[in-house]
Amino acid sequence: MSKLTDFKLLSFDVYGTLIDWERGVIKALQPMLEKSGKTDIDPKHILKVCHVLEASEQSVNPGQIYSELLTLIHPKLCKELGLQEPTEEESRKFGTSVPDWAAFEDTVEALKRLKKVYKMVVLSNVDNTSFAANNASAQGLQGFEWDLVLTAEDIGSYKPSLKNFVYMLKQAKEKFGVEKAKVLQTAQSQFHDHHPAKEMGIKSSWIYRPGAIMGNRDDPVYNWKFDTLAEMADAVEKELAEGK
């Protein structure tokens, strides 16, 4: 078994791993829940319905940018949940809500610690404009400086498509001289990240985020597992200390 410190580059999922995707979606849907008098719907049910709609749309329209995709599925989500039909403006606000989504409490400090050891790369299903705004925001990633940002908009497809991982590996080799064996996919979603990473022969670190709904599978695969990114940073620093 290799060590965490054997790797040179971390390829990160962002939404669900670093940013609280689930809380962001529920917050963005709140106006429609209140308008429809349905604030008692189980958030887990909302997230499961949203995941199905999102994954289906991403598969059918891989070239559509994420903010537009969210705008498109918003009326469908409202219908499935028995909410009132939203206006175009209400759907647009849902679609452009990503910049307001908050990071997990441990995220930014853990990223700074890990950046001392690795090249830090984003491999996200979110579009460039939404990511840039969220990365810069105080409640988001607070202006964290990535070595490389790769989005579904750049690639023209959404994870779990293997195209996204092929693209990332090509960029890792061309820009940093890092081969696949030295890349560690770091993510929460089994569906979007860990299973395709395994299929590609990429090792992975599962940031479990206890209680998370999105992207779960009954057959998880991973090489390392941590509840939070801070725990992973702790493990890396422990390896470094033991290696001195």
Secondary structure, DSSP 8 states (H G I E B T S, - for coil): ---GGG-SEEEE--BTTTB-HHHHHHHHHHHHHHHTT-TTS-HHHHHHHHHHHHHHHHHH-TTS-HHHHHHHHHHHHHHHTT-----HHHHHHHHT-GGG--B-TTHHHHHHHHHTTSEEEEEESS-HHHHHHHHHSTTTTTT---SEEEEHHHHTS-TTSHHHHHHHHHHHHHHH---GGGEEEEES-IIIIIHHHHHHT-EEEEE--TT--TT--SS---SEEESSHHHHHHHHHHHHHHH-
